[in-house]
Amino acid sequence: MTDTLQISDIPVPGYERVVRGVDPKSGLRAIVAVHDTTLGPSLGGLRMWPYATEDEALFDVKRLSRGMTFKSAVAHTGLGGGKAVILGDPKQHKSEALYLAMGRFVDALGGKYITAEDVNTSVADLEIVRRATKHVVGLERKDGGSGNPSPYTAYGVFLGLRAALKWRFGSDGCKGRTVAIQGAGAVGSALARRLVEAGARVHAADKNQDRVAWLQGLGVLPATEHEILTMPCDVFAPCALGAVLDDQTIPNLQAKIVAGGANNLLLEPRHGKLLADRDILYAPDYVINAGGIINVSVEFHPGGYDEKVALAKIERIPQALEELWTISKQERIPPSDAADRLAERIVADARGAKKAASCSVPPKGKGGGG
Ligand code: NAD
């Protein structure tokens, strides 16, 4: 059978490789962005979304892959940053042929990009991708994978949230603290459960009422979408979608801390300063929500996946946050800027070390033999 997959490069400055994959037979239209592999092969989820145009998809995949470089750098996962998007409506366009073609596309990149589950792609979809490439992680435990990352993300957010309480109030105790959770999905509901168990008063809002109703059984108090963004509380924990911190929402927040699981929370980098100006302590999103990527990165350890190793690494998230808040205080910059600077420095140092190592290798045929 002839493969109809066509792969073409899209030149994007600042990115190692951005590639378009089109397969007319299965209807696949996808883009993979490999942002940076200085620290290791690029890893990031495969998202399916009904983007209106290719430019919209390109914008998203660029932003997300760069975010993965930063997240992995600060979490010291030994991985670089990448991401993939499929242009299509998950309700209409999912098929076995589409995911097999996606697998061939990932495989053609020779391991420079490793894929995983993301918005609108399931483990079942990734199992199909896996039939065409070995460069897939996050599959079921029974298949040697690290399993669903969400409980690990939620665990890291819970620890990071407590570190924020300690930084702000001098104690990481949850008893008597009020937390407003936006989004009661996989991460938000696991976080809510931990917080309730730790004695916090937890409010939650979700577009899907059933999810909040289920949490009410655990003692969580329901809130509307508007209330969750404006209620007096100690912590606002956004666990829904990105870009919720903007010119409209920040002035209305009545929280002392923002610490949640969602990615790309700040609409623009300047919104980190707006939070700081309002004296709201911010736990940078890609630092506090790194539990999932940390868990998956352990699949690359020489002995294979080991949950104990993953948990020990996730338990360092509070320390990473405290370091950022210290830099933020000393240098009078918002924590979000401190995180970006730290991530950029980690990548630049590794790039410098690699360059120095390659320069110190004697050219073939000259020297080396004494
Ligand atoms: P999910 O789809 O299971 O849950 C998201 C929930 O948010 C859904 O229930 C949805 O109805 C709700 N929601 C959407 N918009 C809302 C709004 N305006 N107000 C209230 N609720 C709203 O997703 P998830 O896996 O829990 O991930 C949540 C966030 O965390 C996402 O931004 C994701 O990118 C990020 N994240 C997840 C992981 C992970 O391991 N799952 C890792 C890192 C980051």
Boltz pocket constraint, residues with backbone or C-beta under 6 A from the ligand:
constraints:
  - pocket:
      binder: B
      contacts: [[A, 149], [A, 150], [A, 151], [A, 153], [A, 182], [A, 183], [A, 184], [A, 185], [A, 186], [A, 187], [A, 188], [A, 205], [A, 206], [A, 207], [A, 208], [A, 211], [A, 225], [A, 238], [A, 239], [A, 240], [A, 241], [A, 242], [A, 261], [A, 262], [A, 263], [A, 289], [A, 290], [A, 292], [A, 293]]
      max_distance: 6.0
